[in-house]
Amino acid sequence: MSGQPLDAIIRRDLFGSRDDDGTTNYETINSSGNSVSVDASGSEQGFITSVTIGNGVGNDIDFSVQGSVDNISFGDINSPVNFTDTDGSITFDVVSSNANFVRVAWIVNSGSADIYVQFSAKRRH
């Protein structure tokens, strides 16, 4: 095996939260916006973000992962994924990212939904 031993898994709730018992605490969206950002500069070989959606009502929402060099100016890393169901999830697996900071953004074309957004990455010594 090459490289340094695995130090930690970087895990963050970016929008909403999940309790230790597994209870998900959603936040409602009905207008365009974004999650908080996370420092991804220490991640190795990319990262994964997940958006869990529930209680969608007439929704037409575009979700995308955004990256930044300075945590001020962000741009889309991927093409937006459109979501129109009442519930479900979207997983973005980003390989070989060079973004220092990452967040999930959404454009609400219509409707509303409850969402929970999380981030995970591997970090080495």
N, C-alpha and C positions, 0 to 999 in steps of 0.2 A: 504494500500500500504506500503511495507517495503522498507528499504534502503533510501539512500539520494536522493534528487531531481536531476533530470537530469540537468547537468551543460551545456554541450555543445556537439555538434556533431563535431568530428574531421574530416575535409575534406581537402584533398590535391591533387593537380595535381602532378603526379609522372613522367609523360613524355608527352610532349605537353601541351596544356592549353585550357581552355574554357572561353570565354569572358562573361561578365555579361549579354549580350543579347542572350547568348546561342550558339554563333558561336564557333565551335571547330577548334582549330589550331593543326593539326596533325604534327608529325615528321616522316620522312621516315626512315625505317630500311631495310637494305640489308645484314647485317652481324649480328652475335650473339652479345648480349649485355644485358644490364639491365637498369631499371629506377633508379632514385635516390631513396634513402630509406626514410622511415618516422618512427618517434618514435611512436611505438604502445603500449608502456608500460603502458600508462594511459587508454587504452581502456578497456571496460567492456564487457565480454561475446563474444569476438571475433571482427571481422571486415569483410569488404567486399572490394574487388578490382574489377575493371572493365577494360577490354581492348576493346576499340572500334577500329575496323580495316576497312580501306577503300583503294581503288585503288590497290588491290593486283594483282600482275602480276606473274603468274607461281609460286605462293608461296606455300611453305611447311614449316611451322613455328611451333615450339613447345613452348608453353607458360607455365610458372609455377610461383607460388608464393614462395618466399624464405624468411626465417626468420634468425635472428641473435641475439646473446646475446650481442655482443660488437660493432656492426655496422662495423665490419671488415670481419669476416668469416661468409659466408652465406651458407645455405643448403636448398634444396627444402622442402617445407611443404606439397605439394601435388604432385601427379603424373602429368607429363607434359600433356597438352592438345594440340593436333595437330590441326592446322588450315590450310585449303587448299582453301577456298573460296576466292572470290575477295573482299567481304566485309561482315561485321557482327560484333558480339561482343561475348566476353567470360566474365562471371561473376564468381568470386571465392568467396564463402561465407564460411569464416573460423570461426568455432565455438570453443570457449574455447582455444584460442591460448595463449601460454606462451612466444611468441617471443617478444623481446624488440624492435627490428627494423624489418621492412618489406619492400620488394621491389618485383617488377615483373621482371623476366628474360625471355629471349627468345633465342632459337637456330634457326637460319635461315638455313634450309637444302637446300633451293633453293628459288629464286625469291626475291621479295621485296613487301613492303606494307607500308601504312601510318597508324600510330597508335596513340592513345591517351589513357593514363593510369591514372586512378584515384583511390583514397583510401577514405574510410569512416568508421568511428567507433563511438560508443557512449562512452561518458566519464561521470562519476559521480563525485560528490563533493569529 
